[in-house]
Each structure stands twice: as structure tokens, then as C-alpha cells.
């Protein structure tokens, strides 16, 4: 089993389930601003799920070892960043404890590291091939 592919699929499933729950259960009970930032969390969640899934598919396709190393690092960072970013917002929306959103920028920073690690892996792979 490819754990990256599994995590990407699980994140995707959760993004749809949580998105539907937010729309039908939370929207009528929260302020419009809370609903707006919850929808931002869902958008980031869905993007993170797709990226992790794509990285898992690339790993299944059999990329060279040096590139696979960076893709795995990037996938782990995307999964962690997505959970920290989106789930801190979900938790704040459900509980009303806005201090939980103090975790959100940490998740955003981890997501930026994920993008940088993917770019770094691509650059390293390109320079090694030449």
C-alpha cells in the first residue's frame, strides 16, 4: 500500500464530508464571517488533498529515488499543513473558541514549506539529469 496515496484519498473524502456538513449544519448557526473563513479552510483542504493524491500517484508511477525522496517529504508537509490549517479553523467554527485559529498560520507556513520542498525536489532532479 502507498501511504501517500491513502492519505490523499482520505483527506479528499474528509474535505467533501466536512464541506457538506459545514454547508448544511454549521452555516445556519454561525456568523457570515465565520462561515467565510470556514469555506477558505475547505478550499485549502481540497487543494491539499488533491496535491497529496497527485504526489501519491507520482510515487506509484515509479519516479527516480532522489525525486521520490522529495515528493514524500512534500506530501508529508502538505498533509500536516492541511490538517493544521483547515482543522484549526473547523475546530474554531464548531467550538466558538477563536483562539484555535492561532494554529492556522502555522499550518499555512507548513504548506509553504511543502510547495518549496516540491520545487526543490524538481530542481535537484533537473540538475542531476543534466
N, C-alpha and C positions, 0 to 999 in steps of 0.2 A: 504494500500500500504506500502511496505517495502522501505523506502527511501534509505537504503544502497544498496539494490539490484538495484534500479532505477539508482543511481549514478554510480554503477559499469557498468551497461549496457550502460549508456550514455558515460562514459569515454571510453569504448570499441569501441563504434560507432565512437567517435571522433578520436580515435587512427587510425582507418582504413581510415577514410576520410582525416585526416591530412597526414597520411603516403602516400596515393596515390597522394595527392596534392604536397607534397614535391618531390616525385619522378618525377612527370610529369611537374610541373610548376616551382619549385624552383631549382632543380638540374642543369638545363642548364644555370642558371643565377647567380650561386654563386661559390665561390672558393671551391675546393675539401675539404679543412679543415672545412669550414662552413657546407658543406653537411655531412661530417663525424660526427660533433657534433650534427647536427640535427637528424641524424639516431640514435645516442645514446639517444636523447630525446624521439624519437618514441619508442625505445626499453623499456625504463623506463616507458613510458606512457602505453604501452601494458601490461607490468607486473603489474603496479599499478591497471589497470582496471580489470585484472583477479583476483588479490588479493581481491579487494573491492567486486567484484562479488561473489567470494567464501565465503567471510565473510557474505555477504547478504544471501547467500543460507544457511549457517550455522545458521544464526538467524531465518530464516524461518523454519528450521528443529526443532527449539524449544530447544535450549541449556539452561542449568540452568541459573538462574538470574545473579549470580556472574560472570559467564563466559561471558554471553551476554553483561554485562556492559563493560568488557574489549574489547570484539570484536567490539562493537560500537565505543569505543574510538580509537581503532586501525584503523578501517575503515575510520573514520573521518580524522585521521592523514595521512593515505595512500592517500586519495582523495586530501587533502590540499597539501601534499608533492609532489604528482604527478603534480598538477597544477602549483605549484611554480617552480618545477624543469623543467618540459618539456615546459611549456608555456613561460617561460622566454627565453628559447633557441629559440623556434619558433619565438617569437617576435623579438629577436635579428637578426635572419636569414632573416626575412622579411623586417625589417626596416634598417638593417645595423648598428644599434646602439648596439655595442658590450657591452656597459656598462649595458645593461639589463641582461647580464649573471651574474652580481653581485648578483642577486636574486637566481641563480641556487644553490649555496652551502646551502642557507637557506632551499630550497626545499629538498636537499639531507639530511640535518640534520633532517628535519621533517620526512622523510622516515625512517631514522634510528630509530627515536623515535617510529614510527609506528611498526617496527619489534620488538622493545623492549617491547612495550605495549602488543603485541600479545603473546610474550614469557612470560611476567609477568602474564598475564591472565591465560595462560596454567599452569604455576607453581602454582599459587594461587588455581586454580581449582583442580589440582592434590593433593596438600597438604590438602585441605579441605575434599576431598573424603577419605583420609586415616586416 
